[in-house]
Amino acid sequence: MKYSYFPGCSLKGTGRAYEESLLPVLKALGVELEELDDWNCCGATAYMAVDEVKACVMASRNLAIAEKAGHQELLAPCSACYLVLNKTKHYLHESPVVEAVVQKALRQGNLTYSGNTPVRHPLDVLVNNVGIDAIKKRVTRPLKGLKVAPYYGCQIVRPYATFDDQYNPMTMDRLLEAIGCTMVTYPLKTRCCGGSLTGTLPEPGLLCAYVLLKEAIARGAEVIATVCPLCQFNLDCYRDKMASKWGNETVPDPQNPAARVAVGPRLNMPVVFFTQLIGLAFGLSEKELGLNRGFTRMPKPPCAQPQPAAA
Amino acid sequence: MELRRTVKYESDRVKGFGREVMSVPGCEQLENCIQCGTCSGLCPLSIYMDHTPRQVMELTRSDFKDEVLQSTTIWLCASCYACTVECPKQIRITDIMYELKQRAIHEGFYPKRFPIPVLAQEFYKMSRKRGRVTENFLATILFLKTNILAAVGMWRLGLNLFIRGRFPLKLEGIKRKGELERMMAVVDKLSIDALNNGHQNGGEGGRNNGAH
C-alpha cells in the first residue's frame, strides 16, 4: 500500500506529535507514504471566509500535484485538511463555473485536475485497508484496561460521512479496542471543540472545549483520544484557563453514581492522538511517539493496569 | 438605556440581497427554509448569538442585509456542520455562513480589531504569500493587531508550547511560491459574482477588496 501524504501545516507545528506517531505506526503496518511534493496550505476554513474560489485553488493545487505524483490516494490526517480537500472536490464537481476558473489557474503551474484522487483519513485506511486483524497481530504491549474517551470531532464525519457513521462513528472505538483499551460511552464524540474560537473569542470557544473534558471526566475516562490537531490543541492547551473558570464545578462520580466529584483535579487527563496509543501498543517509545509534547504526560506504559475503585 | 426599534421596516431591506446570496453555488436551497429551528437547536454556539441561525436564514432570504452582516452569528459559527447535516430541507447553513462572512469582510461590516475577520485575513495573507501557515506566528500577529494585552496574557501558553517543541521559531513556506502566486493572480482578475449568472454588484475586484 502506498499513499501520497498531505501533512498540512499543523502537523509540522503545534500538532507535530500527530505526524511523529502516525509515520512509525503506518510504517510498522507496511503502509508506505510519500510526502506530497511542495504541498501548500489546504486553505483551511479561515480561507473560505475570505474567498471561496481562491480557497478552491489552494486546495486544488495539492490535489493536482497528487495526481501528477501518480499514487492513487491522498492521505490527510488533519480533519480540517480532510474536509477542505473533500469539499473542494464536491464544489468543483457541482459548479462548472468554479471548475473552469480553477483549471485556468492550475495551468499556470502546468497542472490539471481530473477529480480522481480520493482523499482518505488515516482512520479509514487503518480500519478498511490495513484491517483490525493486521493491527491486532502487531500489538506487543496491549493497553489493557486503559479507559479512553474517543473524540472524533466534527469535520471527518460532517458534512461528508464517507467512511463512518455520522451520528455514532465507531472506527476509532474498534481500533482502540483492538489494542486493549476500554472505551467509555462518550455521547459527545462528534460535538464541536470550538475550532479557532478558542483563540479569537475565548468565552464561547473555551466553553465548547471544556464541555468535552467535563463529559469525559463524568464518564470515567483516563485519556481522551483525538484525530485532529486542532481538537487536540483545544482540549490540551487551555486547561489552566478552564480550571480557573470552572474548576469548582462537580460531575457525578463515575465510580459511585450517588456522589459527585470536583472537575478541577481531574481536568488534567492526557489528551493524545489515537496514533500515539496505537504506537504505545506496538511497543514504540514515548519519545518516538511525541508523547512528551502533551501538556499532561501519559502514565508510564503498560498504562493503566485494571485498578480497584480508588480516587 | 439604549433603545432600538425591534420591529423591522420595509425600508430596512436591501432588495435583491437574498437573491444574490441564493445565487451562489451551494446556497440555493435557502429558498426552501421552513423556519423549523433545527439549526438553532443543534448549534453549540447559538447560546452566544444575537440572532439564532434560524433567524439569520430568514433575515437573509428577506433582504435584511445590514442586520445579517452586523450580527454576531456569522462570526460565532465554528463550521462544525451540525446544522447542515440535520437541515430537513438540505440547506447548507454552514456554507451560507461562509458566504455571509465573505460579504461582511469585503464590505467592512465588522468592528475594528474584531479578531475573527482579522484572523481570516491574516491567514489568507500568510498562506498566499508563503504557501503555508505557521500557527504560532499567525496567532502572534493576530494578538498584536487586535489585543496586545491579551498577547501578554498568552506568554505562558507560548512558553509551554515552546518547551514541548510545539512553537517553531522558523516560518514554514513552499518552494514554488511564484507558481502559487500566478495561480492566485488568475482569480484576482475575476469577480465570481459576475461569473454567476451575470449577477453582480461592484464588478471587477468587488470580492477582493478586503483581501489585500
Interface residues (C-beta under 8 A of the other chain):
Chain A: C9 S10 K12 G13 T14 G15 R16 A17 D38 W39 N40 C41 G43 A44 T45 A46 Y47 M48 A49 V50 D51 E52 V53 K54 V57 M58 R61 Y91 E94 S95 V97 V98 V101 K104 A105 L106 Q108 G109 C154 Q155 R158 P159 A161 Q166 R191 C192 G194 G195 S196 L197 G199 T200 L201 E203 P204 G205 C208 C237 Y238 D240 N292 R293 G294 F295
Chain B: P25 G26 P44 L45 I47 Y48 W75 L76 A78 S79 C80 Y81 A82 T84 V85 R92 T94 Y98 E99 K101 Q102 I105 P115 I116 P117 L119 A120 Q121 F123 Y124 S127 R128 G131 R132 V133 T134 E135 N136 A139 L142 R156 L157 N160 L161 R164 G165 R166 F167 P168 E172 I174 K175 R176 E179 L180 R182 M183 M184 A185 V186 V187 L190 I192 L195 N196 R207 N208 G210 A211
